[in-house]
């Protein structure tokens, strides 16, 4: 029970941290991840908030995944896309509303902070094996349907979305490249350390174990 409680805690904190990292990348204006560039581009063209587009696109992906994987509608994934969309709008529209950073040194700092935030956030929210991001499920669906490796499926999707985001004016830049190649090791780093912290907390409240 304690393990589940702390897993849920890290899940929520992870969502908040991940959304903060994405917000920092957006504010840096040096490029964000391919999918986030798509959401920003859609927001700039059609209106509505970035968080709203995360939720809408996420719902579409859940439906696509349902048919590709021939599975039930993943209601749990709705929780993840709702939270991350809500938190990103919180950071962008409440905490950092109207903030514009022009000095290059500060923008580079935001870029680094954003990448660290994304890595830490993903590493934390993965402690709860629940409500997988529909983007990750899409990778699994492509792998299942095409027989391509997970790496090829993931890279192919990222390249496709990056091209679409670029065409609609999404913030593609050096940050996009760094996220694509650097986020994996960071997630692994923070996942292992968060797991150790969670284990220490659980054992603290359950000394007999």
FENZIVEN-V807371 format. One record per residue. N is the residue number from 0. RES is the residue in three letters. SS is DSSP state (H for helix, E for strand, L for the rest). PHI is phi as a letter, one per 30 degrees, with the letter a starting at -180 (999 if undefined). D_LAST is the distance of its C-alpha to the last C-alpha in Angstrom with 2 decimals. Layout:
N_RES_SS_PHI_D_LAST, N_RES_SS_PHI_D_LAST
This chain:
0_UNK_L_999_12.89, 1_UNK_H_d_11.73, 2_UNK_H_d_11.93, 3_UNK_H_d_15.40, 4_UNK_H_d_16.44, 5_UNK_H_d_15.96, 6_UNK_H_d_17.55, 7_UNK_H_d_20.46, 8_UNK_H_d_20.77, 9_UNK_H_d_21.11, 10_UNK_H_d_23.42, 11_UNK_H_d_25.77, 12_UNK_H_d_25.75, 13_UNK_H_d_26.34, 14_UNK_H_d_29.29, 15_UNK_H_d_30.71, 16_UNK_H_d_30.41, 17_UNK_H_d_31.87, 18_UNK_H_d_34.75, 19_UNK_H_d_35.39, 20_UNK_H_d_35.66, 21_UNK_H_d_38.08, 22_UNK_H_d_40.07, 23_UNK_H_d_40.43, 24_UNK_H_d_41.78, 25_UNK_H_d_44.22, 26_UNK_H_d_45.42, 27_UNK_H_d_45.89, 28_UNK_L_h_48.38, 29_UNK_L_c_47.69, 30_UNK_L_j_46.24, 31_UNK_L_b_43.12, 32_UNK_L_e_41.31, 33_UNK_H_e_43.56, 34_UNK_H_d_42.14, 35_UNK_H_d_42.10, 36_UNK_H_d_45.68, 37_UNK_H_d_46.58, 38_UNK_H_d_45.24, 39_UNK_H_d_47.10, 40_UNK_H_d_50.23, 41_UNK_H_d_50.19, 42_UNK_H_d_49.77, 43_UNK_H_d_52.72, 44_UNK_H_d_54.94, 45_UNK_H_c_54.25, 46_UNK_L_i_52.81, 47_UNK_L_i_49.69, 48_UNK_L_d_46.64, 49_UNK_H_e_44.48, 50_UNK_H_d_41.55, 51_UNK_H_d_43.77, 52_UNK_H_d_44.66, 53_UNK_H_e_41.02, 54_UNK_H_d_40.49, 55_UNK_H_d_43.76, 56_UNK_H_d_43.41, 57_UNK_H_d_39.80, 58_UNK_H_d_41.05, 59_UNK_H_d_43.73, 60_UNK_H_d_41.24, 61_UNK_H_d_39.02, 62_UNK_H_d_42.18, 63_UNK_H_d_43.20, 64_UNK_H_d_39.80, 65_UNK_H_e_39.99, 66_UNK_H_d_43.27, 67_UNK_H_d_42.51, 68_UNK_H_c_39.24, 69_UNK_L_h_40.71, 70_UNK_L_b_37.68, 71_UNK_L_d_37.17, 72_UNK_L_d_37.62, 73_UNK_L_d_34.38, 74_UNK_H_d_34.09, 75_UNK_H_d_30.68, 76_UNK_H_d_32.39, 77_UNK_H_d_34.72, 78_UNK_H_d_31.93, 79_UNK_H_d_31.45, 80_UNK_H_d_35.18, 81_UNK_H_d_35.78, 82_UNK_H_d_33.25, 83_UNK_H_d_34.37, 84_UNK_H_d_38.00, 85_UNK_H_d_37.52, 86_UNK_H_d_35.79, 87_UNK_H_d_38.43, 88_UNK_H_d_41.19, 89_UNK_H_d_39.53, 90_UNK_H_d_39.61, 91_UNK_H_d_43.07, 92_UNK_H_c_44.87, 93_UNK_H_c_43.38, 94_UNK_H_d_41.89, 95_UNK_L_c_44.17, 96_UNK_L_d_47.12, 97_UNK_L_i_50.33, 98_UNK_L_d_48.73, 99_UNK_L_b_50.60, 100_UNK_L_c_49.88, 101_UNK_L_c_52.90, 102_UNK_L_d_52.34, 103_UNK_H_d_51.20, 104_UNK_H_e_48.90, 105_UNK_H_d_47.02, 106_UNK_H_d_46.91, 107_UNK_H_d_45.43, 108_UNK_H_d_42.80, 109_UNK_H_d_41.95, 110_UNK_H_d_41.80, 111_UNK_H_d_39.23, 112_UNK_H_d_37.19, 113_UNK_H_d_37.40, 114_UNK_H_d_36.21, 115_UNK_H_d_33.21, 116_UNK_H_d_32.47, 117_UNK_H_d_32.69, 118_UNK_H_d_30.41, 119_UNK_H_d_27.75, 120_UNK_H_d_28.14, 121_UNK_H_d_27.89, 122_UNK_H_d_24.88, 123_UNK_H_d_23.10, 124_UNK_H_d_24.34, 125_UNK_L_d_23.42, 126_UNK_L_d_19.70, 127_UNK_L_c_20.54, 128_UNK_L_d_21.98, 129_UNK_L_a_24.57, 130_UNK_L_h_28.19, 131_UNK_L_d_29.29, 132_UNK_L_e_32.33, 133_UNK_H_d_35.46, 134_UNK_H_d_36.84, 135_UNK_H_d_34.09, 136_UNK_H_d_34.74, 137_UNK_H_d_38.43, 138_UNK_H_e_37.73, 139_UNK_H_d_35.98, 140_UNK_H_d_38.96, 141_UNK_H_d_41.51, 142_UNK_H_e_39.67, 143_UNK_H_d_39.63, 144_UNK_H_d_43.28, 145_UNK_H_c_44.85, 146_UNK_L_i_42.87, 147_UNK_L_d_42.66, 148_UNK_L_d_39.63, 149_UNK_H_d_37.03, 150_UNK_H_d_38.27, 151_UNK_H_d_41.87, 152_UNK_H_d_41.08, 153_UNK_H_d_39.26, 154_UNK_H_d_42.02, 155_UNK_H_d_44.78, 156_UNK_H_d_43.53, 157_UNK_H_d_43.05, 158_UNK_H_d_46.59, 159_UNK_H_d_48.07, 160_UNK_H_d_46.50, 161_UNK_H_d_47.48, 162_UNK_H_d_51.07, 163_UNK_H_d_51.16, 164_UNK_H_d_49.71, 165_UNK_H_d_52.32, 166_UNK_H_d_55.11, 167_UNK_L_c_54.28, 168_UNK_L_i_53.97, 169_UNK_L_d_50.22, 170_UNK_L_d_49.07, 171_UNK_L_c_48.86, 172_UNK_L_a_48.82, 173_UNK_H_d_47.13, 174_UNK_H_d_43.90, 175_UNK_H_d_43.97, 176_UNK_H_d_44.14, 177_UNK_H_d_41.37, 178_UNK_H_d_39.04, 179_UNK_H_d_39.97, 180_UNK_H_c_39.23, 181_UNK_H_c_36.76, 182_UNK_H_d_34.27, 183_UNK_H_e_32.43, 184_UNK_H_e_31.31, 185_UNK_H_d_30.37, 186_UNK_H_d_28.19, 187_UNK_H_d_26.39, 188_UNK_H_d_26.02, 189_UNK_H_d_24.60, 190_UNK_H_d_22.43, 191_UNK_H_d_20.48, 192_UNK_H_d_20.18, 193_UNK_H_d_19.28, 194_UNK_H_d_16.46, 195_UNK_H_d_15.12, 196_UNK_H_d_15.68, 197_UNK_H_d_13.97, 198_UNK_H_d_10.77, 199_UNK_H_d_11.09, 200_UNK_H_d_11.85, 201_UNK_H_d_9.02, 202_UNK_H_d_6.46, 203_UNK_H_d_9.21, 204_UNK_H_c_9.25, 205_UNK_L_b_5.71, 206_UNK_L_e_5.40, 207_UNK_L_d_3.84, 208_UNK_L_c_0.00
